[in-house]
Amino acid sequence: MDQDLAFDRFTEPARLALFHARGAVSEHGGTALIDAHLLLGLLKAAPELGPLLRPNVNSQRLSECLVGAVAAPSLPPTSTDVPLDAAVQAALLEALHLADGFGQLAVTPALLFLAVLQQPPGVAAGCLRSVDIDLAATTDAVATFARGA
């Protein structure tokens, strides 16, 4: 993981999401951790985020799309540190900025999810759209949840 990021500001559940995202790279493939891996990690580490998807969707369908999007014939060596792609680095930095903007000391999984949703459309957004998720409504629901309202 990038040393420039203040991972000490990430809550244990947010770090667990990153751990599961790295596990998704090891399990399903990829040369870098992308937004789809991060969303897989978030859904696994923070199941409370699933009901925030608007309209409500079968999380299994979404997971299948994400896994299909990242599936690669070769898996990275387990001893290799998997780099973060630029969109994930941007999302992690945005999550820190969101925490500051919301007056929160720590980055939660909800803030990570909100940061992913606010990035330019990528693989994760494509999968969300493919299962008929309304990205604007989901972003609003996640933002409300992240603020604790």
C-alpha positions in Angstrom: 0.0 0.0 0.0 1.1 3.6 -0.7 3.1 5.0 2.2 1.9 8.6 1.5 -1.6 7.7 2.7 -2.3 8.1 6.4 -3.7 4.6 7.0 -3.5 5.2 10.7 -6.6 7.4 10.1 -8.6 4.4 8.7 -10.8 2.6 11.1 -10.3 -1.1 11.7 -13.3 -2.0 9.4 -11.9 0.3 6.7 -8.5 -1.4 6.9 -10.3 -4.8 6.8 -12.0 -3.7 3.6 -8.6 -2.9 2.1 -7.3 -6.3 3.3 -10.3 -8.0 1.6 -9.7 -6.0 -1.5 -6.1 -7.3 -1.6 -7.5 -10.8 -1.0 -9.7 -10.3 -4.1 -6.7 -9.5 -6.2 -5.0 -12.7 -4.9 -8.2 -14.8 -5.4 -9.5 -13.4 -8.7 -6.5 -11.9 -10.4 -5.2 -8.5 -11.5 -1.9 -6.7 -11.7 -3.1 -3.8 -9.5 -5.8 -3.3 -7.0 -8.6 -1.5 -8.9 -11.9 0.0 -7.8 -13.8 -3.3 -8.4 -11.4 -5.1 -5.9 -12.0 -2.2 -3.4 -15.8 -2.5 -3.8 -15.6 -6.3 -3.3 -13.6 -5.7 -0.1 -16.0 -3.1 1.1 -19.0 -5.3 0.6 -17.3 -8.1 2.4 -16.0 -6.1 5.4 -19.0 -3.8 5.8 -22.2 -5.6 4.9 -24.1 -2.7 6.3 -23.3 -0.8 3.1 -25.3 -3.2 0.9 -28.7 -1.9 1.9 -27.6 1.6 0.9 -27.6 0.6 -2.8 -30.5 2.3 -4.5 -32.7 0.6 -5.6 -32.1 -2.4 -3.4 -30.2 -5.0 -5.3 -29.2 -8.6 -4.9 -25.6 -8.3 -3.6 -24.7 -11.6 -5.2 -25.4 -10.3 -8.7 -23.2 -7.3 -8.0 -20.4 -9.5 -6.6 -20.6 -11.7 -9.6 -20.2 -8.7 -11.9 -17.3 -7.4 -9.9 -15.5 -10.8 -9.8 -16.2 -11.3 -13.6 -14.7 -7.9 -14.3 -11.5 -8.5 -12.4 -11.0 -12.2 -13.2 -7.6 -12.9 -14.8 -6.0 -16.1 -15.9 -2.9 -15.6 -13.8 -2.8 -14.6 -10.1 -0.1 -12.4 -8.6 2.5 -14.1 -6.5 1.5 -14.1 -2.8 4.8 -12.5 -1.8 4.3 -9.5 -4.1 2.9 -6.3 -2.8 0.0 -5.4 -5.2 0.1 -1.8 -6.3 -2.9 0.5 -6.1 -4.1 1.8 -9.4 -4.5 5.6 -9.8 -8.3 5.5 -9.3 -7.9 3.6 -6.0 -5.2 6.0 -4.8 -7.4 8.9 -5.7 -10.4 7.3 -3.8 -8.3 6.7 -0.7 -7.1 10.3 -0.7 -10.7 11.5 -1.3 -11.9 9.4 1.7 -9.4 11.2 3.9 -10.7 14.6 2.5 -14.3 13.5 3.1 -13.5 12.6 6.7 -12.0 16.0 7.2 -15.0 17.6 5.5 -17.5 15.7 7.6 -15.5 16.6 10.8 -14.5 13.0 11.4 -11.1 11.9 12.6 -11.2 8.5 10.9 -12.0 7.1 7.5 -14.9 4.5 7.8 -16.0 2.0 5.1 -18.9 4.3 4.3 -16.5 7.1 3.5 -14.4 4.8 1.4 -17.5 3.7 -0.5 -18.6 7.3 -1.0 -15.1 8.1 -2.3 -15.3 5.2 -4.8 -18.7 6.5 -6.0 -17.3 10.0 -6.5 -14.5 8.8 -8.8 -14.8 9.0 -12.5 -16.7 6.0 -13.9 -14.6 2.9 -13.7 -15.1 -0.9 -13.4 -17.0 -0.6 -10.1 -19.4 2.0 -11.5 -20.0 -0.2 -14.6 -21.0 -3.1 -12.4 -23.2 -0.9 -10.3 -25.0 0.3 -13.4 -25.2 -3.2 -14.8 -27.3 -4.3 -11.8 -29.5 -1.2 -12.3 -28.1 0.9 -9.4 -28.9 4.6 -9.5 -25.5 6.0 -8.8 -26.8 9.5 -7.7 -29.4 8.0 -5.3 -26.8 5.6 -3.9 -24.2 8.4 -3.5 -26.8 10.4 -1.6 -27.8 7.4 0.7 -24.1 6.6 1.4 -23.3 10.3 2.2 -26.3 10.5 4.6 -25.1 7.3 6.3 -21.5 8.5 6.4 -22.6 11.7 8.1 -24.4 9.6 10.7 -27.7 11.2 9.9 
